[in-house]
Amino acid sequence: MHGKLYIVATPIGNLSDMTPRGIQTLTDADMIAAEDTRHSKVLLSYFGIKTPTFSCHKFNEEKRGDFFITSLKEGKSIALISDAGTPCISDPGHRLVKMAYEAGIEVISICGANAVAAALSVSGFDASQFMFLGFLPRSAKEIEKKFTPFHFPHPIVFYESPLRITKTLAWMAENYPVADICLCNDLTKRYERIYRGSPETILEELMQNPNAGKGEYTCVTCLNAEEETEDIEDLSLEAQLVDIIVKHSCTLKDAANILHKNSTGVNRKTIYTAMLKVKELLQ
């Protein structure tokens, strides 16, 4: 009789988020397939789990998969875990799962933490529909290809590293200045922080945060720049600036940059003149 392959979610940071069912599954399994055995050792030691552990990462998944499938066919149960969160979602594991299905082996999900779900839950956006892009590519051209098809009011979620987050936000500020963003940093861990606002306002906050380079980022954004621009295009420049400030909780300078990016036939000098009028009115 074949064994079973368990896909076990582990905490994305706080070890207290590990589920009792997950702990029991890892304890009872004959072996654990881990993305990084050294990383997983911390989790397993914390819960006193002594199940034999073998590596299963993106570089050896197919080759090591034959070993796991043979073991499953011999009746052994295997628990698959990644470094953090739910395996197979921007993490290794899907090849092994496919191999298991093809071999007629039952695959069971042991649910738990997931950064995408966590970020969406605190975003305040309507998440009845959303698009997950995983980790963004490195070049601006490739990033644009990812974003171009998705000019709709539903959230887009992606992961970003602390080394690239400022560059990505700067790109968004230039290309999607009126995007609404919920940026989650180091979820459930020591430096956890959630930023809300436009790309430019969040970028400024990041630059002022000495801990911004610590911990991974999960970004939830609604682009719908074209829709919001159309709503105010018939107003005076001064009224448009005020409207943008109210809608995006941004500074007058940010509003001017957003207006310039989304206006046709209006130069910076004209917008600057409108800025001075608004500034005079607000004093």
N, C-alpha and C positions, 0 to 999 in steps of 0.2 A: 504494500500500500504506500502510495506517494506521501511525502511530507507536505507541509504547507509553507508558502512564502508570505511572511508578514511585513507589511510596509509600516514602519513605526515612526511616528512623529516625535521629535525631541524638542526641548525648549530652544527658543531663539536667543536666549540669554539667561533669564532667571530660572534656575534649576527647580524652583518650587512649582513651575508650570508643567512639570512632567506628570503625566496622568498615571494613576494607579494601574490601569490596564496596560499601559506601555511598560511600566516597570515589571509587571508580572510576565508579560510576553518576552521581554529581554531575558528575564531570569529562567524561564521555562524552555526557551529555544535551545536547540542543539548547537547552534553557532550563530554568530552575528556577522553580517557583512557591513563594514563601516567605510565611509568615505575616507576618513583618516583615523587609523587606529590610535595614534598618539593623542589626537584631539578627543576622541570618544572615551579614552581612558579616564578622563576627569569625571565625566558623567557616570560611567559604570562604577568607578570607585566610590563616588558619592552615595550611590544607592546599594553598594555592596554586591554588585552583579559580577559573577565570575565566569560567565559563559565565554568559551573560546571565540576570539575575534579575528576576522580576516579582512584584508583591505579590499575595497571595491570602489574604485574611482574611475574618472573618465578615461584614464590612460590604460587601464587594465580590465575594464568591465567586461568586454567581450571575451577576452582570453580567460579570465578568472570565472566567467559565467559558466563555462563547461564544467568546471569543478563543482560549482554550486548546484547546477542542474543534476549532475550525477548524484550528489549527496541527497538532493530532494527525492530523486527516484528511488534511493535506498531507504526512504522513509524518514529522513532527518528533517526537522523543521528549521527554517532560517529566518532571522529577523534582519531586515535591511534598514539601516539608519544613515543619515547624512550628518554633516558637522553640526547643523542646526536646522530646526523646522521640519517640514514635511519632505521626505525624499521625492525625487523625480520632478520637482518643480524648481527649475533653474539649478538643479543638483543632479548628480549621477543617479542611475537606478532604472531608468525606463527600458534600457536594453535588456537588463536581467528580467524585468517584468515580462517583456515581450517573449523572451526565451522560455520563461516559465509557462506562459499561456500556450505557446506552440508545443510544449512537452506535456500538456494536459495537467498541469499542476495548479492547484487552487491558490489564488492570491488574495490576501485579506488586508484591508486597511485598518490600522490602529491610529485613529485620529488624534490630533493635538495641535500644537502651535504652528502658525503660518504667518509670515511677515506681511504678505499681501492682505489677508483677511484682517489682521490687526490694524494695519494702516487705514484701510477702508472704513473700519468701524469707528475710528476717531476723526475721520476727515470731515464729516458733516455733509458730504456729497450723497446724492441719491445713487446707491450702489446696486440698484436692481438690475443694471446692466453696466459692464465695465470691460476694458481691454487691458490685458497684461502683456507687457513687452519684454519682460525679463531684464537682463542687463543691456544697456544701450551700447551700440557699436562705438568705436573710438572717433571716427571721422565725422565732421559736420555734415558732409554729403550723405553719408549712410544714415545718420540720425534723422535727417530731413525725410529720407525715404520711409523711415519708420512712422513718422508723424503725419506726413501729407494726407494719407487716406482717412484720417480720423478727426475731421472737423465736425464733431457732433457734441452735444451737451453732456454726454456720459463720461465718467472718469476714465482716465488712462493711468495705469500703474506701471512703474518701472523701478528697478534697483540701480543704485549708483555707489561707487566706492568713495571714501572720504578724500582720496587723492584727486578725483575728477569732478566732484560735485560743484565746485565754484565755476569751473569751465562750462559745465552743462547748464547751470543757471544763467551764466552770462550769454550763452547761445540762445536760451529761451527768452531772455530779456530783449534780445535783438530781434528774434523771429516771432515770438508770441508774447509781446509785452503785456497784454491784458489777460493772460492765462491766470486762472485762480488755482493756487497750489496749497496742498497740505504736505509738508515735508517732514518725515519722521526719521529721527536720528537715534541710533543705538537703542532700539526698542527693548524695553524690559530690563535694560542694563544701567550701569552707573551714570553714564552721560546722556541718558534719555532726554530728548527735547523735541517738541513739535512746533514747527513754524507754519504760520498761515499768512497768505497775502500774494502779491504779484511776484514775478521772478526777481525784479530789481529790489524790492523791499526785503525779500528773504535773503538775497545776496548780501545786502548791507548788514543784516543781522548776523549772518555767518562770518563775515569779515571781522565783526566785533566780538565774536565768541572764541575765546582761546582754546576751547575744547572741540571746535568744529571738525578737527581732523581726526577725531576718535570715534570709532564705530561706523557701521555701514548705514546707508540711507535707503529708505523706501519712499518714493515720491508718488503722490496722487495728484493729478491735475485735470482740470477741465479747460480745454483750449478755447472753444467757441468765440474766438476773437472777432470774426467777421460779423457774427450775429449782434454782438454788443456794439460794434462800431456803427452798424446800420441804424440802430435805435436812436442815435444822437446826432447823426450827420446833418440834420436840418437845423440844429441849434447854432447859436453864435459860438465863436471859439471860446469865449469866456465861460459860457454855459456848459460847453463840452468839457472844459477843464474841471469845473466844479463837479459835473456829473461823474467823471472818471475818479476824482478824489473820493467821492462818497461811495461809489460802487466797489472800489478796490482798496479803500483805506490806505491810500498812498499819499506821498508828498506832492506838492505842486510841481516840483521838478520831475518826479516820476510821471505825473499826469501829462506834462508837456512832451516827454519822450514817447509816451504811449500814443498821444494824439498825432505827433509827427510821423510815427511809424505807420499809422492807420489812416492818414489823410492823404488825399491826392490833390496836387496843385496848391498845397499850402507850405510855404517855406518856413524855416526855423525863425527867421527874423519876425515874421507875422505872429507866429505862436509866442515868441518872447514878448512881444508888445502886449498880447493878450494876457500873458503871465503877470506882467507888471500891473495891469488893470485889476486882475483878480487879487493880487497881493495887496494892492491899495484898498480894495473893498474889505478884505479880511482883517485888516489892521484895526 
